Amino acid sequence: WSEKYLGDKEFIDLFRYTVDYIRNDCGIRNLLFSYSPNGKIESIDEYMNRYPGDDYVDIMGLDYYCDKPASNTEFDTKFVESLEWVAKCAKRCGKIYALTETGVRVLDESADGRYYEGLAPQDNPNKEWFTDLLKLLKSNSSTRGIAYVLFWANFSDQQFWLPYIKEDFKHEMVDNFMKFVEDETIVLAGEA
């Protein structure tokens, strides 16, 4: 998202300045820094354009959302290809790699006029999205090699990325999400 505001050199300078400030001026040494471009990646050069350097990056990441899941038929292919490019770059730089942000963005307005950026409270177009994502994550050695998956946050009943249960409400995708987390390949934070 910063490409509109900063050229490649300016982005790299800002990234390095931030890391140097946190490490050297603040003396903080218990953080990992991730380089995580957004969206589909179509080449090593595209991914590495704004890379600040091995001394400034601990994790090579990818932020990739499934926008309008009913109409976004290219997500599956481009998602896997993008993770493959990230894996190649990470191997070249000797870094781990991760899916640093993901989720469904329904990007839709409901009948009552509310706009939903993440999941909708009901009538989501793909109620199997989490297990579909799991299939993609298990599809080849590059996708299976990611260190972690981070789903974006739940901010409110109208802006959330993970299904939830609250009082007498159970989101329609809770069971599908539970299938995702109960898969033998998934380890939740705190379980390791």
C-alpha positions in Angstrom: 0.0 0.0 0.0 2.9 2.4 0.4 3.9 2.4 -3.2 1.7 5.4 -3.8 3.6 7.4 -1.3 7.2 6.1 -1.3 9.5 5.1 -4.1 11.6 1.9 -3.7 14.6 3.7 -2.4 12.6 5.8 0.0 10.8 2.7 1.3 14.1 0.9 1.8 15.5 3.9 3.6 12.5 4.2 5.9 12.5 0.5 6.7 16.2 0.5 7.6 15.8 3.7 9.6 12.9 2.1 11.6 14.8 -1.1 12.3 18.0 0.8 13.2 16.0 3.1 15.6 14.3 0.2 17.3 17.4 -1.9 17.7 20.1 0.8 18.3 18.3 3.8 19.8 15.7 2.0 21.8 17.9 -1.1 22.5 15.0 -3.5 21.7 16.4 -6.8 20.6 13.4 -9.2 21.0 11.5 -8.3 17.8 11.5 -10.0 14.4 11.1 -7.9 11.3 9.1 -9.0 8.4 9.2 -7.8 4.8 5.7 -8.5 3.5 4.5 -7.1 0.2 0.8 -7.2 -0.5 -1.1 -9.1 -3.1 0.0 -11.3 -5.9 3.7 -11.7 -6.7 4.7 -12.6 -10.3 8.5 -12.7 -10.1 11.5 -12.6 -7.9 12.3 -9.1 -9.1 8.8 -7.8 -8.2 9.1 -9.3 -4.7 12.7 -8.0 -4.1 12.2 -4.4 -5.5 11.7 -2.9 -2.1 13.7 -5.5 -0.1 15.7 -3.6 2.6 18.4 -6.3 2.9 19.2 -9.4 4.8 20.5 -7.5 7.9 17.1 -5.8 8.3 14.7 -8.7 7.6 14.1 -11.8 9.7 11.0 -13.1 7.9 10.0 -12.9 4.3 6.2 -12.6 4.1 3.3 -12.2 1.9 0.0 -10.4 2.7 -2.7 -11.9 0.5 -6.4 -11.5 0.9 -9.2 -13.3 -0.9 -11.3 -10.4 -2.2 -14.9 -11.0 -3.1 -14.6 -14.8 -2.8 -17.6 -15.6 -5.0 -16.1 -13.7 -8.0 -12.4 -14.1 -7.4 -11.6 -17.2 -9.4 -8.0 -16.4 -9.9 -7.2 -16.3 -6.1 -6.3 -20.0 -5.8 -3.8 -20.0 -8.7 -2.2 -16.6 -7.9 -2.1 -17.3 -4.2 -0.1 -20.5 -4.7 2.2 -18.9 -7.3 2.8 -16.0 -5.1 3.9 -18.2 -2.2 6.2 -20.1 -4.5 7.9 -16.8 -5.5 8.3 -15.9 -1.8 9.7 -19.3 -1.0 12.3 -18.9 -3.8 13.3 -15.5 -2.5 13.5 -16.7 1.1 15.7 -19.7 0.2 18.0 -17.4 -1.8 18.3 -15.0 1.3 18.4 -17.8 3.9 15.2 -16.6 5.6 12.0 -18.3 6.8 8.8 -17.2 5.1 5.2 -16.8 6.2 1.7 -15.9 5.2 1.9 -12.7 7.2 -1.7 -11.5 6.7 -4.7 -13.2 5.1 -8.4 -13.5 5.2 -11.6 -13.1 3.3 -12.7 -9.6 2.3 -16.3 -9.9 1.3 -16.3 -6.2 0.5 -20.0 -6.0 0.4 -22.9 -3.9 1.6 -25.6 -5.8 3.4 -29.4 -5.2 3.0 -29.3 -3.0 6.1 -26.7 -0.8 4.6 -23.7 -2.0 6.6 -20.5 -2.5 4.8 -18.4 -5.6 5.6 -14.7 -5.6 4.8 -13.9 -9.0 6.2 -16.4 -11.8 6.6 -20.1 -11.0 6.6 -22.2 -12.0 9.6 -24.2 -14.4 7.3 -24.6 -15.4 3.7 -20.9 -15.5 3.0 -20.3 -16.6 -0.6 -17.8 -19.4 0.3 -18.6 -21.0 3.6 -15.7 -23.5 3.1 -13.0 -20.9 2.7 -10.8 -22.0 5.6 -10.6 -25.6 4.5 -10.2 -24.4 0.9 -7.2 -22.3 2.1 -5.8 -25.3 3.9 -5.8 -27.3 0.7 -3.9 -24.5 -1.0 -1.4 -24.4 1.9 -0.8 -28.2 1.6 -0.6 -28.2 -2.2 3.2 -28.3 -2.7 6.5 -28.0 -0.9 6.6 -24.2 -1.1 3.2 -23.7 0.4 3.8 -26.3 3.0 7.1 -24.6 4.0 5.6 -21.5 5.5 6.4 -20.8 9.1 3.0 -19.4 10.0 -0.3 -18.0 8.9 -1.7 -14.8 10.4 -5.4 -14.1 10.0 -6.3 -10.5 10.3 -8.1 -9.3 13.5 -11.6 -9.1 14.7 -12.4 -5.5 15.4 -16.2 -5.5 15.8 -19.3 -7.4 14.7 -19.1 -5.7 11.4 -15.3 -5.9 10.8 -13.9 -9.3 11.5 -11.8 -12.0 9.7 -12.3 -15.0 11.9 -15.7 -16.5 12.7 -16.8 -16.4 16.3 -19.4 -17.5 18.8 -20.9 -14.8 21.0 -23.8 -15.3 23.5 -26.6 -16.7 21.3 -24.8 -16.1 17.9 -22.7 -18.7 16.1 -21.1 -17.5 12.9 -21.9 -19.7 9.9 -18.2 -20.4 9.3 -17.2 -21.5 12.8 -17.4 -25.2 12.0 -15.3 -24.8 8.8 -12.7 -22.8 10.7 -12.6 -25.5 13.4 -11.8 -28.1 10.7 -8.9 -25.8 9.6 -7.4 -25.6 13.1 -8.0 -29.2 13.9 -6.0 -30.4 10.9 -2.9 -32.4 11.9 -0.7 -29.9 10.1 -1.9 -26.9 12.0 -0.3 -25.9 15.3 -1.9 -22.9 17.1 0.2 -20.3 18.9 0.7 -21.6 22.4 0.4 -25.3 21.5 4.0 -25.9 20.4 
